[in-house]
Amino acid sequence: MKKKKNLLFINPFIYDFACYDSWLKPLGLLYLASFLQNRGYEIHFIDCLDIINPEMIRDASIKEPKRREYGCGRFYKQNIDKPKHLKNIPRKYSRYGITLEVFKKELSKIPHPDAILVTSMMTYWYPGPFKTIEICKSIFKGVPIILGGIYATLCYDHAKRNSMADYIVRGGNIKEIVNLVDNLTDYKGVEKDPEKKLLSGYPLFDLLRRIDYVCLLTSIGCPYRCDYCASSFLNPHFSFRDPIETVDEIEYWYKKRGVRDFAFYDDALLFNPEEHLLTMLKEILRRNMVCNLHAPNGLLMRGVTSDVASLMYKAGFKTIRWGFETSNIKGQLLNASKVTNEEFHASVCYLKEAGFPSHDIGIYILAGLPYQTKEEVEETIDFVFKAGTRPIITEYSPIPETRLWEDAVRFSKFPVAEEPLFHNNSIVPCQWEGLTYNDLDLLKLKIKNLPC
């Protein structure tokens, strides 16, 4: 009988000033693992962000991370020295996830892999994948390592020069990845359509020790072209998944593993809602599934109608974040805002009429854009709060392949084009005398002190 080939999938550490688990899972990696398992490979998985790793739990000297409702919470973390590029940033820097020693123990339990696949997320989180690759190379000498994900796609040249990975994969081209893995392992596997899309199968959440929640994709890509977002570059073509298939997936995890929390990863969940989201919500209600639904990515308020708000409330939406960016009309025009102030107020009225309390209507305010002033951000905070909703500041991060990238490169005092660590929104890469790091701290304090 032909021996199966072993593939090791790794969700790496995160290195940052702060990190919180708001439905943070390597969804693309889990989809790819599912596809390759169906193709005939033996799949192994190490989650460096695992909060219930037995080795970590047994160690009384390690502080257990606090968890909150809906499956969210903190990660394990160890304070470490800051990289030389960030030495002057007055904040503690940490490695989030299991310890390096525990990671090495986890690797020792894995049958010798024929290939190792490591994902990457934020561009400025690259030290995590780098450390993961470094340790894997020291233990599994000669085993090819493939690096993919967002950082690998947006900062391909940087990854190629510095990551030590044997192969860098851009984007999510399944045919390319499958061919690469087959060639590296000299394995022909089960014949499947190499063009088969990721959305046609369920991601392998079964690889996790515990499933607190499941992340969902009901579409790929985004029909919008926001100046600060790289979604259209990462996924150039926008396409919907059959909404009934999405509900089938929800029901699968609901019944098989007792999952009750589901987070939508879509970039445009409310695009054409009559034919997409509303169909899903009506089907969830028809099947009598009592779920907690979450949309942390920032939904488009223009898609909200009375029917949409009512069905979202009835179907179980608990956490909804809305992308508003700014109340400044000039800023809305410059940044291709898709929502006017009038549309914002109308959407809020629909949400409140449906039953959503004010504190559950979280509004993202984008801060730290090139040339943006603290007055504009403060005015937007006041605007959002007076509407009876909760303002949430999200700092701007310069991202390669976006329309704002060149402006950020020219404007920032940091060499963002040369060093991805300076993409980190925690350092406010495009701060200036009109909006400083300290200004943003004061604005966040203002939000914290707002009456509930």
N, C-alpha and C positions, 0 to 999 in steps of 0.2 A: 504494500500500500504506500502511496506517495506521501512522504512526510510533509506536514504543513509547515509553512514558513511563519516565523514569529515577527510581528511588528510591535514596537513599543511606542505608544503615544504619550507625550508628556505635556501637561499644563504647567508652565514654569512659574518660578517665584515672581513677585512684583517688588521692585525697588522704587521707593517714592517717599515723599514727606508725609503723605497721608493716603490711606486706602480703606475703603468700606465696601462690604459685600451687599450691593444693591442689585440682586439677581445677576451676579457676575459669573458666567460660565462660558467655557470655550466652545460655543455652539458649533462653529465651523469644524473644529477638530472632532467633535462627537459625531457630526454628520459624516465626515470622511471615514472615521473608524467604522461606522455602520456600513458604509458602502463597501469598504475593503473586507470587512467580515463576511458580508454576503458574497463577496467574490471568492472566499475560501481561505482567507488568511486567519491565523490565530492572533487575536488582539490582546495586548496587555496595556495597562494604563496606570500612570502615576500622576496624581494631582498634588502638585506642590502647595496648593492653597487649601488642602483638605483640613477642615476644622475638627474632624473626629478621628484623625489618625491615631491608632492605639498607642504607638510609641510616644506620641506627644501627650496623650491623656495620662499615661502611666508616670510621666516625669513630673513630680510634685513641684519642682523648681520653676516650671513653665506656667506662666499665668494663662488661665483659660480665657479665650475670647468671649465677650458678652454677645449674646444673640438676642434678636428682637422678634416681633411678630412677623408673619408672612415669610419666614425663612431667611431674613436678612440679619446682618450683624457684623461684628469685627472679625478679622483674621488673627491668627498667631502672628507675632512680629518680634524681631530682634533689632535693636538699635545698632547701627553700624556707622563706620566712617563715611563721610560724604565723598563723592567723587571729586577730583581736583577742580573740575569745572564749576562745582556748586559749593565750594568751600566758603564763599562769602555770604551764602544765604543763611540768615539767622534762624534756622529751624532744624530740628532733629530729623535725621534720615534713617529709614528702616528697610529691612528686608522682610516682606510679608510672606507668611507661609510656614511650612515645616522647617526644622533646622537642617543645615547641610548634612549633619551626621545622620539624621533620620532619613533624609533623601538617599544617602549612600546605602543605608540598610534596605530601603525599598528596592533599589537597583539590584542588590544582591539576591533578592527573591525572584527576580525575573529570569526565565529561561533565556539563554543567549539569543539576543535579537538578530534578525537578518537586516533590519533597518530601523532607525529611530526617527520619529517625526515629532518636531517641537513647534508649537505655535507661538505667535507673538501678538500682542494687542497694541496698546498705546506706543507711539514712536519713542517716547522718553522712558518707557519701561524696558528698553532693550537690555539693560544689565541683567535682568532676570533670565531671559533666554540664553544670554552669553554664559552666565555661571552654570546654567543647566547643561549646556553643550560642553563646557570645559570639564565638568565632573564626569559626564557620560564618556567623553573621549579617554579619560584616565582609567576608566573601569572596563569599557568595551572597546578595546583598541582595534582599529581597523573596520569597525562597523560604520557604515555610511549614515550620516546624520543629515536630515532634510529640515530646513527652517522655512516656515510659511507664516501666513497671517498678515495683519495690518502693517506692522512695522516693516516686515520683509518686503511688502509690496510698495509702500510709500518711500522707504529709505533703502532701496535695493542696493545701490552702490555702497552705501555705508555698511550694510550687512555683509556684502560680498568681501569688503576689505577687512572687516573686524570680527565677524561672528565666530569664525572657525568652523562653521557648518560646511559640509562637503557640497551641499546643493541648496540654493535659494530658490524658492518657488514664489512667483508673483501671482497675486489674485487667487481665484478659486477655480482654475481650469482643471476640472476633474480628469479629463482625458490625459492632460499633461502629467498630473500627479500619478495616476494609475500606470501609465506607461513607464514613468521613472521608477516607481516601486517595483513593477514587474521586471524591468531590466536589471535593477540593482540586486534583486533576489533570485533572478533566473527562474521565475515562477510564472506559469501561464494561467493559473487559477481557473475559476469558473467563468465561462464566457458570458459576459454581460455587455449591454450597450455602453460603450465608453463615453457616449454623450449624455447618458442618463443624468438628470439634474439632481442636486443634493436634496431638493425638497420632496423627492418621490419616496423617501424612506424616513423612518424616525431616527433621530440622533440617539446614540448609545448612552443614555443617562444611566442605564444599568451598570455601567462601568464604575459609577460613583458608589462609595460605601453607604451613603444615605442620600435619598432624594428629598430635599426640603421643598423644592419647587422645580418646575420645568419651564424652560424658555422656548418660545415659539416664534417661528417665522411664517407669516402668511403671505409674504411677498419678498421678492429680491430686488434690490436697487431702490431708486427714488425718482419720481417724475419731476421733482423740483431741483433747482440748481442754486442753492444758497452759497453765497460768496465764501463763507468760512468752512464749508463742509466738503469732505472728499468722497462722499457716498457715490456720486455719479462716476468717479474715477475707479473706485474699488469694484463697483458693479455697474457697468455702463448701460445695461439694458434692464428696464423695469418690467417685471412680470408678476402677476397674481398667482397664487396657489388656489386651487379649488377650495372655497370656504367650507364645504361639507367635509372634505378631507382633513382640514384643520380641526374641526370638531370631532372627527373620528379619532384623531391623535389625542386630543384632550380627554376623550372618553377612555382611551386605551390606558393612559397613565392614571386617570381617576379611578378606574376599576382594578387595574393590575397592581398598582403600587400605593393606592390610597392618597395620591397627590391631590391637594386642594388649591395650591397656589400656582398660578400660571402667569408668566411675564412675557409680554410681546416685545420682540426685538425689532419690529418693523420700523423703517424710516418714514413710512407714509401710511400708517394704519387707517387714517380717516380719508384717504383719497378714494373718491367715488364710493362713499359708504353704503349707498342703497344696494349696490351689487356685491358688496364685499363684507364689511364689518356687520352690517345689520343682518345679513343672512346668517352669519356665524352666531350672533347673539340670540336670534330667534330660535336657532337650532339647539343651542345650549339650554335655553328655557324649555323647549319642547321635550328634551331628554331628561329634564328634571335634575340637572347636575348643579349642585350648590358649590360654586367655586369662588375663590378670591382672584380677581383678574387685576393685572398691573401693567401700566404703560409708562415706564420710566424714561423713555427716549425723547419725549417732547412732542406732543401731538399738535397738528395744525388746527387752530381754533376756527378757521374758516369752515371746516367741515361739520361743525356742530349745528344741529337743528334741534327742535323740540323732540322729534322722534329719536334722534341719535342719543341725546342726553338721557331720555327716559329709558331706552333699552340698555344703555351702558349701566345705569343704576340698577335696573331690575336683574340684569345678568350677573352682577356681582363685582363691578369695577370698584376697587378700594383705593388704589394708588394711581393717580393720573397726573402727569406732568405736561404742561402746555408750553410750547415754544412761542414766546411773545417778543423777546429780544429787547425792544425799546418802545417807549411811547412817543419818542421824538420823531416828528413827521419827516424831517430831513434825514434823520438816521434810518428811518424805515425805507426811504427811497434809495439811499446810498447802498444799503445792505440787502436790497431786494426782498424786503420784508413781505410776507404773504398775508399779513393780517393788519388791518387798520384799527385805529382806536375804537371806531364805531362797531366794527365786527367783534372786537374783544368784549365790549360791554354786552352786546347781544348774546354772545356765547355764554358769558358768565350768568346772565339771566336764565338761559335755558338750563344750565347745569344746576342752579339753585332751585329752580322750579321742579326739577326732576327729583331733588332730595339730597344732593351732595352738599355737605356742610362746608363752610368757608375754608376751614383748615385742611380739607382734603383736596382743594383746588389749588395745586402748586403751580406757580407761574415762573418759568425760567427767564431771567433777565441776563442778557449777555453783557459782560463788563470786561474792559481791557482791550478793546479793539483799537487799532491804530487811530490816533487823533480823537478818540472818545474822551469826554470830560467827566469829572466826578459829578458835576451838576446834572448832566444828562442821566446818569445812572440813578442819582438821588431822586430826580423828578419821576423816573419810571417806577422806583420803589413806592413813592407816594401815590402814584396813579394806580398801581396794582392793589395797594393796600386799601385805598379809598373805595375800590370796586368790591371790597369784601372778599378778597382772595389772598393767598399767601405768597409773597415774593421770595424767590430763591435765586441768589446770584450764582451764575456759572461763568467762571473766568475763561476768557478767550485763549485758545491754544493755536499757535501758527501751525498749519498743516500743509505739507508739500502737496502739489497738484490741485490746490484750491485757487480761486480767483483772487483771494486776499493775500496769498502767499508772498508775492513780490512786494506788496506794500509792507507786509510785516518784516520782510528781510531788510528793506530800506529803513524802516522806522525803528526797529528794535535796537537797543543798546547791546544786546547779546548777539553773538555770531550764530544765529539760528540755522543758517544754511549749511554750516559746517558741522554743528554738533546738535544732534536730536535731544540731548538732555535739556537744552534751552527751549524746547517746545512745551515744557511742563507748565501748565496753567497756574500751578501753585506759586511760581516765581513772578507771575504777571509779566510775560516776555515783552509786551509792548507798553510798559509803564513809561510815563513821562511826567513833566511838572503839572500837567493838567489832570492826571490820574495816576497816583503813586500806589505802591504796595501798601503803605500805611493808610491811604485814603480808602482802599478796598476793605481793609480790616475794620475801619470805623463804620463803613457802610454796612458790613455784615453785623457789627454790633448794634447798629440802629435797627436792623431787621429783628435781631434777637430780642430786643427790648420793646418791640411793638406789642401792644395789648392783643391778647388772643381774640 
